[in-house]
Amino acid sequence: MSQRTLDKKHLTTKEKWREIVFEAETPDARLFDVILLWAILLSVFVVMLSTVPDISLNTQKIVLYLEWGFTILFSIEYFVRILLSEKPSKYIFSFWGIIDLLSTIPTYLSIFVHGSQYLLVIRALRLLRVFRIMRLTSYSKEASGLTKAIRASSAKITVFLGFILIVVILVGTGMYVIENAAYNFEYHPENKFSSIPMSIYWAIVTVTTVGYGDITPVTITGKVLSSILMILGYAVITVPTGIVSVEYADQKRASRKICGKCNGPNTKEARFCSNCGASLSTDEA
């Protein structure tokens, strides 16, 4: 009999429940988390269903009862987690603790503020627990690497976005002058560039290649300027992506061992080259 099995036999009832609620190693803990995930999925579906205008009155009542049922269930779960925590304050102010609390508040708040119950879709964030349940460590590592790459490139992206902000202000102001000059700066219902803020809004919509079409230039000069802004809009998508991609690739290279014999890349934990089989000693790495 293993030491781990012996240790589990001496666990108190509270410790056993703590293991079930907070861990994902044992069959009972995994079952608890799977049931919880299904409950979260169903509760999010119920919230979405409640916004459908064509459902019958009886269905609306059932949806309301289910909504309150899930809220009470998650409220009980939240307080159970607090009671089972070794340090309740640590759980309460943790990321998961805050999300668990926010996933129950909207229903109670709906008693006083109509429509706030729709904020219950925040429960979808609780589905992130699937990474722990399914032990998707490789996905977690990739997500961590991507987060680090975004942080490392944040300064460059900030400078780029600052440049784009200046461009949309200048272009928006210029478009306001161009379009209003055609009407001698007098009010005209056909002129959608009624103010500089409205023109800047148009510039943002155009440079991001969204193109709602609610505001369009009518002058030749305005159309030329908008065409230039549309072309510039591609950079808004490609430049930040390129910056993050380079940082991510650099981190990937930094986390690999390079074989001194064949120059092949290997994982940081590798002891032998996956390409030629040579030993990856500290000197060769």
Stockholm file with secondary structure:
# STOCKHOLM 1.0

chainA/1-285         MSQRTLDKKHLTTKEKWREIVFEAETPDARLFDVILLWAILLSVFVVMLSTVPDISLNTQKIVLYLEWGFTILFSIEYFVRILLSEKPSKYIFSFWGIIDLLSTIPTYLSIFVHGSQYLLVIRALRLLRVFRIMRLTSYSKEASGLTKAIRASSAKITVFLGFILIVVILVGTGMYVIENAAYNFEYHPENKFSSIPMSIYWAIVTVTTVGYGDITPVTITGKVLSSILMILGYAVITVPTGIVSVEYADQKRASRKICGKCNGPNTKEARFCSNCGASLSTDEA
#=GR chainA/1-285 SS CCHHHHHHHTCCHHHHHHHHHHCCSSHHHHHHHHHHHHHHHHHHHHHHHTTCTTSCHHHHHHHHHHHHHHHHHHHHHHHHHHHHCSSHHHHHTSHHHHHHHHTTHHHHHTTTSTTGGGGGGGGGGGGGGHHHHTTCHHHHHHHHHHHHHHHHTHHHHHHHHHHHHHHHHHHHHHHHHHHHHTTTTCCCTTCCCCSHHHHHHHHHHHHTTCCCCSSCCCSHHHHHHHHHHHHHHHHHHHHHHHHHHHHHHHHHHHTEEECTTTCCEEETTCSBCTTTCCBCCTTTC
#=GC SS_cons         CCHHHHHHHTCCHHHHHHHHHHCCSSHHHHHHHHHHHHHHHHHHHHHHHTTCTTSCHHHHHHHHHHHHHHHHHHHHHHHHHHHHCSSHHHHHTSHHHHHHHHTTHHHHHTTTSTTGGGGGGGGGGGGGGHHHHTTCHHHHHHHHHHHHHHHHTHHHHHHHHHHHHHHHHHHHHHHHHHHHHTTTTCCCTTCCCCSHHHHHHHHHHHHTTCCCCSSCCCSHHHHHHHHHHHHHHHHHHHHHHHHHHHHHHHHHHHTEEECTTTCCEEETTCSBCTTTCCBCCTTTC
//
